[in-house]
Amino acid sequence: GYIYRVGQKSVPIRWPLPRIFRDKSLKSYISQCNINEPSVVFTNTPKISSKLFNYNDTVNDFKCIEDYDCICNKHEEYINGDCNHVATGDVSIISNQMLRNIISKGPSFKEPAVLDFNFAQRTILENLDKFVKSWSEKEKVALVCFDGWKEKFRELLTDAVDCLKKRYKRSSDVVSVFSDPFVEAELEYFHKYFVICPVDKASKNVAIICKRFYLDTILNECMTNSISYSHITESNTQEICKIQKTFMKDVLNIDDTNKDDVLPHIVLFPKFHKPKFSQRFVVSYACCTVKPIAQRLTLGLKAVYSQICSYSRMLFKVTGIKRNWIIDNNAPILDCFNSYMESDRARNVQTYDFSTLYTNLRHDEIKVALKDVVNLAFKHSKCPYISIYESGFAWVKNPRENTFRFNVDTLINTIDFILDNSYFSMGNMTFRQIIGVPIGVNPGPFIANLTLFYYEYKYLDKLYRIDYYSAKRLNNTFRLIDDITTINSDGVFQEHVANIYPDSLTLNKENTEDTSAHVLDLNISIVEGYFIVEVYDKRDDFPFNIVQYAPKCSNMSRDVLIGVFGSQLVRFFRICNQFEGFRKRVELMLNAFIKLGFNRKLLSNKFRRIAEKHGFQEKFDMISTLDYLFENRLPRHLTSSS
C-alpha cells in the first residue's frame, strides 16, 4: 500500500527494500567504508476523499445563493426533520451500487493498486546508478567502491521480485471504481446538488447535505451574526494579503512575497451526535497567505505552554495547589480515578462546557491575558528567545543567525496581528472575525488554552492565600480546551466558577447527575463509593452505521491495519477498570474487524501478544475467559449450562 519514488517515477507496491539494504551479504561489500545504509521512504497512495469531497470547492466557487437549486423533495426519505433538507450520513441515498459500496468504506479508504512487478524492478534498476552516485558523494566514498554492492543488490532484488510474484496474486488489470462512467455520472449528480463532507466527531464518515442549505447556513452565520463577524467591503483580498505579507517581512523577517494572495475560507461540518442536528463552522487555513505566520505562532505558543506547565509543577510542589488545569489527553483524569481505586471515596464528578469560547470572548481580553502569560513564561525560562524549527522549538539565549526566533515583543505582536487579521472568505465575499478565538487557525487551541489559564491561574493564586482548603479542593479539576471536569470537589467548583472567568464566557453544566458523566472518551459512573470507568464513544450515538476501521481490502500495509486493532486494545485496557466493560469493547471491535475481512486467528495472535506485552492478566485475572471470542465459540458459562 505504498508508493516508492525513484527519480520522477512511482512504484505502487510495498517493496522489501529495507530488508534488502539490511542484508548482511550486501552490507559486507561496503562494511570497510564505514558509511550509513540508505533509508527507504514510503508514501501512501491517495485516499478516495480527494475524489469525494467537494465542500472546499463549493464554498470557494460561491457567488449567489440563487444559483443553487434544492432538490430535496426527490430524496424525501433522507430529509432531516430539524432542518427540512437532506442532511444525512446514510449512504443508501446513493443509487449506484459501486459508488455506494466504496463510500461505505469511508473517505480514508485507499483503492487497490495495480501490482506491476516487472515495471517496478525495471524502474529501480534504471535509477540505480544515479542513486549510488548521489550516495557516494554524500558519504565521500569513491564510486568504484560500490561496484560489488550494485551487483549483489541486483541479485537480491531479482530474488525478492520472484518471491513477490509467487506471493501476490492480485490481478494486474485493477481499475478504479471512479473510472466507471455510471459512477462518474452519479458522483457528478451529487456534486451538482449536494455537498459531500466529513462528519464532525467521525471524520472517517461521509455526510451528504443539500448544497443550497449548506451554503445558505454558512451565509446566514456570517451575515446575521454581526457580534462575531464583520462583512468587509472596503478592502479586497489583495490589499489584505499585502498587509499580511508586509508584517511577515518587516516584523518577522519572513520573505514569502511570491506566495499567491489567498484568504482562508469558512466551511461547515454537520453534527449528527447531538439530540438535534447542528453544525460546526471551521475556517480552513490549509492554503493561505497567513499560513507561515500561523505555523510559527503555533510553535511559539507551544513553547510558552511548555514553560507554563513546568512553572506550574514547581509551584504545586511548593504550595500543594494546582494552578494549571490544562490537559492534552485523558491520562491525568485516569490517574486521578485510579488514585481512588483502593478506597470507597468516590463522591461526585461534574463536567462543564464553554459554549461561547470561540464566539464571545473579546479580543482585548485575549490580548491582555496572553501578554501576561507570555511575559510569565519568558521571565521563568531565563532565555530571551524561542528558536522555531521546522517542527519544534527551543528556548535559547543566543539563536543561530539564520534561525527564525521570537522574543517577548515579537511573539506578543504576532498574537495581536493574528487576532486583528482573522479574515476569511466565502466565495467572492470577505469577512473578519471580530470577537472570540479565531476558529480553525493553527494556534487557536493554544490561544484558547492559555487565555483560560490566565484567568484560572490568577484566581487560584488569590484563593490559595485566602482560602487554602477551597483551593486544594480544586486540585482534581481538569480542562481540555473548553471541556472542564472536576472530581470530588464537593460543590466548591460551582461556588467559585462565576468568579474565575469573564462575563463574556458562558459555562454550561453537562451532566445532570453528579454520579455519572461522559468525560472525553470516558464513561464515568459512581457505584457504592467507587468510580467505574468504561469507554465512551460519541459515534455510538449516530443515527446511521459509521465507519471506524479500514477494511482489509484497503491498499494499506496489513501491519498498519492490524496495528489499529492492537492500539485500540491498549486504549480499552488503559481506560476500563472493570473487566466487563473491557470485554464488551473488545467483542464489538473484534466483530467489526471480522466483518471487514480480517482473519480471526490473525486477530487472536495479535491480542495474545498485546495482552502479554502490556500485562492484561495483572489487571484482569479473567482475561483468559476471552478465548471464546477468538475461537468463535460460546463462552464457558453458556456451554456448561447447555
Secondary structure, DSSP 4 states (H G I P E B T S, - for coil): -EEEEETTEEEES---HHHHHT-HHHHTTTGGG--PPPP--EEEPPPTHHHH--HHHHHHT---GGG----GGGGGGGEETTTTEEEE--GGG---HHHHHHHTT-TT--------HHHHHHHHHHTHHHHHHHHHHHHT--GGGGHHHHHHHHHHHHHHHHHHHHH----TT---GGGSHHHHHHHHHHHHHEEEEEETTEEEEEEEEEHHHHHHHHHHHHHH-TTTEEEE-SS-HHHHHHHHHHHHHHTS----TTS-----EEEEEEE-SSSS-EEEEEEE-SS-TTHHHHHHHHHHHHHHHHHHHHHHHHHHHHHS-----B-SSSHHHHHHHHHTTTSS----EEEEEESSHHHHS-HHHHHHHHHHHHHHHHHHHT-SEEEE-SS-EEEESS--TTSEEE-HHHHHHHHHHHHHT-EEEETTEEEEE-SSSPSS-TTHHHHHHHHHHHHHHHHHHHHHHH-HHHHHHGGGEEEETTEEEEES-TTHHHHHHHHHS-TT--EEE--SSTTEEEETTEEEEEETTEEEEEE--GGGG-SS----S--TTSSS-HHHHHHHHHHHHHHHHHH-SSHHHHHHHHHHHHHHHHHTT--HHHHHHHHHHHHHHHTHHHH-TTGGGGHHHHTTS--HHHHHH-
